[in-house]
Amino acid sequence: MLEECIFCRIIAGKIPADVVYADDQVFAFKDINPAAPVHILLIPREHLATFNDFEPRHKELIGHIALVLKKIAADQGLAEKGYRVLVNCGPESGQVVYHLHYHLLGGRPLGALLP
């Protein structure tokens, strides 16, 4: 845990969060500034600053994250109509918090990101 990392502090219970899912590898909670009716952040418990910090040893974690995102989407009623999973990596992507996090967005039409 990095004491100065807001997401590490949320995982440690030092900052309250509306928790949606938690296990020994990941932690998911509702975004406090949602961009869609459903906007959940999923973070690994291990502090990884960006997507670029994944290493071969993280293969199981990466698969686990995908399965948990799928489960949360289903639990939130998004599986039928669709949802978006987004990861920002680095300053030009818009990453603000440097603890790897996945945005799960849904509950309304989101439109295409690319033409």
C-alpha positions in Angstrom: 0.0 0.0 0.0 1.2 3.5 -0.8 -0.1 5.8 1.9 -0.3 8.8 -0.6 -2.4 6.7 -3.1 -6.2 7.5 -2.7 -7.1 4.0 -4.1 -4.8 2.3 -1.7 -6.4 4.3 1.1 -9.9 3.2 -0.1 -8.8 -0.5 -0.1 -7.5 0.0 3.4 -10.8 1.4 4.6 -9.3 4.8 5.4 -11.6 6.5 2.9 -15.2 5.4 2.6 -16.5 3.9 -0.6 -19.7 2.4 -1.9 -18.2 -1.1 -2.4 -19.7 -3.3 -5.1 -17.3 -6.3 -5.0 -14.2 -7.3 -3.0 -12.0 -10.3 -2.8 -8.3 -11.0 -2.1 -7.1 -9.7 -5.5 -9.5 -6.9 -6.5 -11.7 -4.2 -5.1 -14.7 -2.5 -6.9 -16.7 0.5 -5.9 -19.0 3.1 -7.4 -17.3 6.2 -8.9 -18.1 9.3 -6.9 -18.4 11.3 -10.1 -20.2 8.9 -12.4 -20.1 9.4 -16.2 -23.0 7.0 -16.7 -25.9 5.6 -14.6 -23.6 2.7 -13.7 -19.9 3.7 -13.3 -17.9 1.3 -11.2 -14.1 1.4 -10.7 -12.3 -1.9 -10.3 -8.8 -1.9 -8.9 -6.2 -4.5 -8.1 -5.3 -4.7 -4.4 -1.7 -4.7 -5.5 -0.5 -1.2 -6.3 0.3 -1.0 -10.0 0.5 2.6 -11.2 -0.5 2.0 -14.8 -1.5 -0.7 -17.2 2.2 -0.7 -18.3 3.1 -2.1 -15.0 1.6 -5.5 -15.7 4.3 -8.2 -15.9 4.1 -11.9 -16.9 3.5 -12.8 -13.3 0.2 -10.9 -13.4 -1.4 -13.3 -16.0 -3.8 -14.8 -13.4 -4.7 -11.4 -12.0 -5.5 -10.1 -15.5 -7.8 -13.0 -16.2 -9.4 -12.6 -12.7 -10.1 -8.9 -13.4 -11.8 -9.8 -16.7 -14.1 -12.4 -15.0 -14.9 -10.0 -12.1 -15.8 -7.2 -14.6 -18.1 -9.6 -16.4 -19.7 -10.7 -13.1 -20.2 -7.1 -11.9 -21.7 -6.1 -15.3 -24.2 -9.0 -15.0 -25.0 -8.2 -11.4 -25.7 -4.6 -12.4 -28.0 -5.7 -15.2 -25.7 -4.6 -18.0 -24.9 -7.9 -19.7 -28.0 -7.9 -22.1 -27.8 -4.3 -23.4 -24.1 -3.8 -23.2 -21.4 -1.9 -21.3 -18.0 -0.4 -21.7 -14.7 -1.3 -19.9 -12.1 1.5 -20.1 -8.6 1.8 -18.9 -6.6 5.0 -19.1 -2.8 4.6 -19.2 -0.6 7.7 -18.7 -1.1 11.4 -18.9 -2.2 11.7 -22.5 -5.0 9.2 -21.9 -6.5 11.2 -19.1 -5.3 9.0 -16.3 -5.5 11.1 -13.1 -5.1 8.5 -10.3 -1.9 6.5 -10.7 -3.3 3.2 -9.3 -4.4 1.0 -12.2 -8.2 1.1 -12.5 -10.8 -0.1 -14.8 -14.0 1.9 -15.5 -17.1 -0.2 -16.0 -19.7 2.0 -17.6 -23.3 1.3 -18.6 -27.0 1.9 -18.1 -27.4 4.2 -21.1 -26.3 4.3 -24.8 -22.6 5.3 -24.7 -22.0 5.9 -28.3 -19.0 4.9 -30.4 -15.5 6.1 -29.3 -14.2 5.7 -32.8 -15.7 6.6 -36.1 
